């Protein structure tokens, strides 16, 4: 049996506006540089040894019509002046052989900073609970971030966030995404895993 596991991931964001809701989403995808892919939404695990690459490098690895896995946050409005935001948070463990977390968040009335901090906090908290890091949930994100990073178990957290205000007579869509690109094949035999070279 073989499993395909992402070897690289990149982060991107976009905003689109159009009188049609679907077209505004398409324009947001174009702004993010991922419109040519057939996107498949997946949940929140950053695979072990998955390398984070730049958007520029990641987009170069995409082909038209490619089935592409991503974690996406999406928000839309047709209300004038309504503030919307979409954010992806990421928490990377210090151990390369351990998995990390990606989180999706979308909201209304939130700035880039507020939405991004929430998504980043969510990803870090999910990872912290799997690693057995003790913390008080009532503490602010800044305080918990220091606890997480000084534990030596979480090496990095980050977020990518897109916000925008709605415009009269138009749909506005904002997206943020973690896009998985290069895949590696893992052959699983008798509960033993052996890695096969990247295609």
N, C-alpha and C positions, 0 to 999 in steps of 0.2 A: 504494500500500500504506500502511496506517496502523498505528501501534503506540500502545497505551495505556501511559503511563508515570505512576507515582504522583507526585502533586504535594505530598501531605502524608502524614505518618506520626505515629502516637502510640504511646506505650509503656504497657503495662499488665501486671498480674500478678494471680494469684488462687490460692486454695487451696480444695479441696473434700474433704469426708469423707462416705462412705456405705458401706453393707455391700456394694453392688455397685460394681465397678470403673468401669463406664461412667458410672454415676450420679455417682460422685465427680468424674469429669472434667467432666461437665455442670455440677456445682456450682462447680467451679473457674472454668469459663467465665463463669458468672453473677457470681461474685465479681469477675472481671476486666471485666465489662460487655460481653462480646462473644458471649454465648450465642445471640443471635437471628440471627447470620450463618451462612452456609454458607462455612466457612473453607477456603481453598486455601493449602497450605503452599508457600512459595517459598524460594529460597536467599538468598545473603548480600549482595546489592548494595543500597546506599542510593543511589537515583538522583541525578544532578546536580540542583541547585536544588530538592531535596525539602525542604519546610519541616517542622520538628518542631513539633507542636502539643501542647497539654495533653490528658490523657485526657478531661477533661470536654468540651473542644471536639471532639475526635475522635469520641467516642461519639455526639454529636449528629448527625454526618454519616452514621451508619449507619442502614440501613433493614432491617426484618424480612425475612429470606430472601435478603438481598443476597449475591452472590458477593463474598467479601472476601479479598484476598491478605494473608498475614502470614508473618513469620518467627517460629516458635514453638519454645520449649524446654519439654519436658514430662517429669515424673518422677513415679513412683507407687510406693507400698509398702503391704503389708498387715501388715508386721511392727511390733509395738508398740515404741515408743521409737526406731525407726530414723529418723535425720535425713536428709531429702532436700532437694534444692535444684534450681531451674531458673533460668537467667539468660540475658539477652540483652545482649550488648555492642555498642557503637556507636562508630565512629570517623568523624569528619567532616573532610574536607579543607578547607584554607583557601580553595582555589579553588572557588567555587560551581559552576563548570561541569565539575568533576571528580566522579567518583563516590566514595562512601565504602563502608564495610563494616559489616555486621551479623553477629554471631556468636551461635550457640546453644550453650549448655552446660548439662548436667544431671549431677548427681552425688549420691553418698551420703556421709554423714558430713561434709558441708561446711556451714559457716555461710554466712549471707548475704554477709558480707564476703569470704570466701575464694572462693566461687563467682562473685560479682560481679567481683572483681578478675581472676579467670582469664578470664572472658568478655570483659571490657574489654581486657585485654592481648591476647587473641587477635584481636579486631577491629582494634586499633591496629597490631599486628604485620603482619597481612595488608595493611593500607593502606600501612604503611611500606615493605614490599617492593615494592609497585607504584610508589611514588613515588621509589624509589632512595635512601631514607634509610639510612645505614649505622649499624649497631648490633651489639652483642655479645649474642647470645641468652642467654648465661650470666648477664648482669646481672639484677638484681631488677626487678620491674615499676616500682617507684618511680624507679629510675635510668633505665630505658628511656623511661618516660613523659616525663621531663624532656628527654631527647634528642629525642623525637618532637615535643614542643611547641616547643622552642627552634629546631627546624629551620625553622619558619615555614610548613611544608607541611601540618601537621595542627593544626587549630584547636581541636578539642574531642573528648574521649572521655567516655563515660558507660556506665552499666549499669542494668538493672532486674532485681531478683532476688527470688524468693519461696522461702522455706524453711519446713519444718514437720516435726514429729515424728509418726511413725505412731502409731496408737492400736489397742489390742487389739480384734479383731473387726471392724475397719473398713478400708476402702481409703482412703488419703490420696493426693490428687493435687495437685501444684503445677505451675503454668504461669507462663511469662513470655513476652510477645509484643511484637513491633513490628508494628503494624497499619497497612496502607496504606489511605488513604481516598480523597480527591479524586483523580481521574485527569485527565491532560491528553492530548490526542491529538496525535501527531506524524505528519505526512504525509511519507513518504519517496518521493522521485522522483529517479531517476538519481543515486543515492547522495548526494543533497542533502536536507537536513532543513529543513522549515519548520514552525513551531509554529502550532497552531490554538488558539483561546481555550478555556479550561476550560469544560466544559459547565455 
